[in-house]
Amino acid sequence: MRRTSVLVILAAGLVAPATSQPATTIEGVSWRLMEISSLDAATLDQSPRAIARFADGRLRGFSGCNRFTGSYTLAGDRVTVGRQTHTVNKCADPAIDVETRLKQAFATPVRYSIVDGRLQCTSESGTKMVFEAEPAHALEGVEWEVTEFDNAGGALVKPSGGTTMSLSFRGDGAVVGNSGCNLFKAAYTRDGERLVIDRAVATHKACTGVNVMEQERAFLAALTAVQSWTLRGELLDLFLADGQRAVTAERPAQ
């Protein structure tokens, strides 16, 4: 039987994920890239999800590697993006592949339609894209159970047998969790898909078991290196600045 987490108590009173009506307009919505020409779903899932938001004549977003901005104009079912500016992070594949395709797509006018709440786009250069509306409060209000984390050696590993790692982002700007041995708490800030987690304060229990304390240190270090986040259905991915995964977590089974 699943052990009841202390975080159930700590997370009491959090904002629950909000439900909303399907989007009917391209503007004022944070659109999350779900499909793009010449990249299969499995490859796209390995990159941080790209986000695009059209509002008040400005396109702002995250390409999977860098943040970008540009002007845009609407005419019927056609959106034309002006000159884009991007930050200059150096990222690994496939994040850089997603970024390159988005740049090329938005460099030419794009025809769009919204079908069942999904934004479907085809650029004059031939790139096809499908976006979904980013759900409100998608990060906060969930007790996430960690399935993999960066072991400080560049590899994703699962928590050791007999240990449970979890984290919950609270509406008051704190993330709390279980690092496999101790409980921790850290401040965090986010701006859209950008996420920064401060150094954690943890309890001081010394736990037995092979590598339990070592994995705790590696997990907490991975959290402080996080730069962005995205969702894949019921999975939460936290990414480093170079687009590599730092932590993967899932909603626990009810």
C-alpha positions as CSV (number, residue, x, y, z in Angstrom):
1,M,0.0,0.0,0.0
2,R,1.3,3.5,-0.9
3,R,2.8,5.3,2.0
4,T,1.0,8.5,2.9
5,S,3.4,11.4,2.2
6,V,4.0,14.1,4.7
7,L,3.6,16.5,1.8
8,V,-0.2,15.8,1.8
9,I,-0.2,17.8,5.0
10,L,2.3,20.4,3.8
11,A,0.5,21.0,0.5
12,A,-2.9,21.5,2.2
13,G,-4.7,24.5,0.9
14,L,-2.8,24.7,-2.4
15,V,-4.5,25.9,-5.6
16,A,-5.9,23.0,-7.5
17,P,-5.3,22.7,-11.2
18,A,-7.9,24.9,-12.9
19,T,-10.3,23.8,-15.6
20,S,-11.1,26.2,-18.5
21,Q,-13.0,26.3,-21.7
22,P,-11.2,25.5,-24.9
23,A,-9.4,28.4,-26.4
24,T,-11.2,30.1,-29.3
25,T,-8.7,32.9,-30.2
26,I,-5.0,32.9,-31.0
27,E,-4.4,35.9,-28.7
28,G,-3.9,36.0,-25.0
29,V,-3.2,32.2,-24.7
30,S,0.1,30.5,-23.9
31,W,0.3,27.9,-26.7
32,R,2.4,24.8,-26.0
33,L,4.0,23.1,-29.1
34,M,2.8,19.5,-29.5
35,E,3.7,18.7,-33.1
36,I,6.0,20.2,-35.7
37,S,7.0,19.0,-39.2
38,S,9.8,16.4,-39.5
39,L,10.1,15.8,-35.8
40,D,8.4,12.7,-34.4
41,A,6.6,12.8,-31.1
42,A,9.2,10.8,-29.3
43,T,12.0,13.2,-30.4
44,L,9.9,16.2,-29.5
45,D,9.2,14.9,-26.0
46,Q,13.0,14.9,-25.3
47,S,13.1,18.7,-25.6
48,P,11.5,21.2,-23.3
49,R,8.1,22.2,-24.7
50,A,8.2,25.3,-26.8
51,I,5.7,28.0,-25.8
52,A,4.3,30.9,-27.9
53,R,2.1,33.7,-26.7
54,F,0.5,36.3,-29.0
55,A,-0.8,39.4,-27.1
56,D,-1.1,43.1,-27.9
57,G,1.0,42.9,-31.1
58,R,3.9,41.1,-29.4
59,L,4.9,37.5,-29.8
60,R,6.8,36.1,-26.8
61,G,7.9,32.6,-26.0
62,F,10.4,29.9,-25.4
63,S,11.7,27.9,-28.3
64,G,12.9,24.8,-26.3
65,C,16.3,26.4,-26.0
66,N,16.0,30.2,-25.9
67,R,13.4,32.8,-25.1
68,F,12.3,34.9,-28.1
69,T,10.2,37.9,-28.9
70,G,8.9,39.7,-31.9
71,S,6.1,41.8,-33.3
72,Y,3.1,40.3,-35.2
73,T,0.1,41.4,-37.2
74,L,-3.2,39.5,-37.8
75,A,-5.2,39.6,-41.0
76,G,-8.0,37.0,-41.1
77,D,-6.5,33.6,-40.7
78,R,-3.0,34.9,-41.3
79,V,-0.4,35.9,-38.7
80,T,2.8,37.6,-39.8
81,V,5.7,37.8,-37.3
82,G,8.2,40.6,-37.5
83,R,11.9,40.3,-36.8
84,Q,12.5,38.0,-33.9
85,T,15.2,38.4,-31.2
86,H,16.4,35.4,-29.2
87,T,18.6,34.9,-26.1
88,V,21.8,33.0,-26.8
89,N,21.9,29.9,-24.7
90,K,23.8,27.0,-26.3
91,C,21.6,23.9,-26.1
92,A,21.8,20.3,-27.1
93,D,19.7,18.3,-29.6
94,P,16.8,18.0,-30.0
95,A,16.0,21.4,-28.3
96,I,18.1,23.2,-30.9
97,D,16.2,21.3,-33.7
98,V,12.9,22.5,-32.3
99,E,14.2,26.1,-32.1
100,T,15.6,26.0,-35.7
101,R,12.2,24.8,-37.1
102,L,10.3,27.4,-35.2
103,K,12.5,30.2,-36.4
104,Q,12.1,29.1,-40.0
105,A,8.3,28.7,-39.6
106,F,7.7,32.1,-38.1
107,A,10.1,33.8,-40.6
108,T,7.3,33.6,-43.2
109,P,3.5,34.3,-42.8
110,V,1.5,31.5,-41.1
111,R,-2.0,30.4,-41.8
112,Y,-3.8,29.2,-38.7
113,S,-7.1,27.8,-37.4
114,I,-8.3,26.7,-34.0
115,V,-10.0,23.3,-33.9
116,D,-11.3,21.8,-30.7
117,G,-9.2,24.3,-28.7
118,R,-6.0,23.3,-30.6
119,L,-4.0,25.9,-32.7
120,Q,-3.1,24.4,-36.1
121,C,-0.6,26.4,-38.1
122,T,1.0,26.1,-41.6
123,S,3.7,28.5,-42.6
124,E,4.4,29.6,-46.2
125,S,7.7,27.7,-45.9
126,G,5.7,24.5,-45.4
127,T,6.2,23.9,-41.7
128,K,3.1,22.5,-39.9
129,M,2.7,23.0,-36.2
130,V,0.0,22.0,-33.7
131,F,-0.2,23.8,-30.3
132,E,-2.3,23.2,-27.2
133,A,-3.4,25.9,-24.7
134,E,-1.1,25.7,-21.6
135,P,-3.4,24.8,-18.7
136,A,-3.6,27.3,-15.8
137,H,-1.8,26.3,-12.6
138,A,-0.3,23.3,-14.3
139,L,2.8,23.3,-12.1
140,E,1.4,24.3,-8.7
141,G,-1.1,22.4,-6.6
142,V,0.2,18.9,-7.4
143,E,2.3,16.5,-5.3
144,W,4.8,15.2,-7.9
145,E,6.6,11.9,-7.3
146,V,10.1,11.9,-8.7
147,T,10.8,9.1,-11.2
148,E,14.3,10.1,-12.4
149,F,16.9,12.8,-11.5
150,D,20.3,13.9,-12.7
151,N,23.0,12.1,-10.6
152,A,25.5,14.9,-11.0
153,G,27.3,12.8,-13.6
154,G,25.1,13.7,-16.5
155,A,22.9,10.6,-16.3
156,L,19.3,10.2,-15.2
157,V,18.8,7.6,-12.5
158,K,15.8,6.3,-10.6
159,P,15.5,6.8,-6.8
160,S,17.1,3.9,-4.9
161,G,14.9,1.0,-3.9
162,G,13.0,1.8,-0.7
163,T,13.2,5.5,-1.1
164,T,10.6,8.0,-2.3
165,M,11.3,11.5,-3.7
166,S,8.6,14.0,-4.1
167,L,8.0,17.7,-4.6
168,S,5.1,20.1,-4.5
169,F,5.1,23.7,-5.8
170,R,3.0,25.9,-3.5
171,G,1.2,29.0,-4.4
172,D,3.2,31.0,-1.8
173,G,6.5,30.6,-3.8
174,A,7.9,27.7,-1.9
175,V,8.6,24.2,-3.2
176,V,8.5,21.4,-0.5
177,G,9.3,17.8,-0.8
178,N,11.0,14.6,0.3
179,S,14.5,14.1,-1.0
180,G,14.6,10.4,-0.3
181,C,15.7,10.8,3.3
182,N,15.0,14.3,4.6
183,L,12.2,16.8,4.0
184,F,13.2,20.0,2.2
185,K,11.9,23.4,1.4
186,A,13.1,26.0,-1.1
187,A,11.9,29.3,-2.6
188,Y,11.1,29.3,-6.3
189,T,10.2,31.8,-9.0
190,R,8.7,31.2,-12.4
191,D,7.8,33.2,-15.5
192,G,5.9,31.1,-17.9
193,E,8.1,28.1,-18.7
194,R,11.1,29.6,-16.9
195,L,11.7,28.2,-13.4
196,V,14.4,29.0,-10.8
197,I,14.7,27.1,-7.5
198,D,16.8,28.4,-4.7
199,R,19.1,26.3,-2.5
200,A,17.0,24.1,-0.3
201,V,16.8,24.0,3.5
202,A,16.4,20.4,4.7
203,T,16.0,18.5,7.9
204,H,19.0,16.7,9.3
205,K,18.1,13.1,9.6
206,A,21.0,10.7,8.8
207,C,19.5,7.8,6.8
208,T,20.9,4.3,6.3
209,G,20.9,2.4,3.0
210,V,23.3,2.3,0.1
211,N,23.9,5.7,-1.4
212,V,20.8,7.2,0.1
213,M,22.6,10.4,1.3
214,E,24.6,10.6,-1.9
215,Q,21.4,10.5,-4.0
216,E,19.8,13.1,-1.8
217,R,22.7,15.6,-2.4
218,A,22.6,14.9,-6.1
219,F,18.8,15.4,-6.3
220,L,18.9,18.7,-4.4
221,A,21.8,19.9,-6.5
222,A,19.8,19.1,-9.6
223,L,16.9,21.2,-8.4
224,T,19.0,24.3,-7.9
225,A,20.3,23.9,-11.5
226,V,16.8,23.9,-13.1
227,Q,16.0,26.6,-15.6
228,S,12.7,25.5,-17.2
229,W,9.8,23.1,-16.9
230,T,7.1,21.5,-19.1
231,L,4.4,18.9,-18.9
232,R,3.9,15.7,-21.0
233,G,0.4,14.6,-20.0
234,E,0.8,13.5,-16.3
235,L,4.6,13.9,-16.4
236,L,6.5,16.9,-15.2
237,D,10.0,17.6,-16.7
238,L,12.5,20.0,-15.2
239,F,15.3,21.1,-17.5
240,L,18.8,22.5,-17.2
241,A,19.9,25.6,-19.2
242,D,21.3,23.4,-22.0
243,G,18.0,21.6,-22.5
244,Q,19.0,18.4,-20.7
245,R,16.5,16.9,-18.2
246,A,17.3,17.5,-14.5
247,V,14.2,15.9,-12.9
248,T,11.2,13.9,-14.2
249,A,8.2,13.4,-12.0
250,E,4.7,12.1,-12.3
251,R,1.3,12.5,-10.5
252,P,1.0,9.6,-8.0
253,A,-1.7,7.1,-8.7
254,Q,-4.8,7.8,-6.8
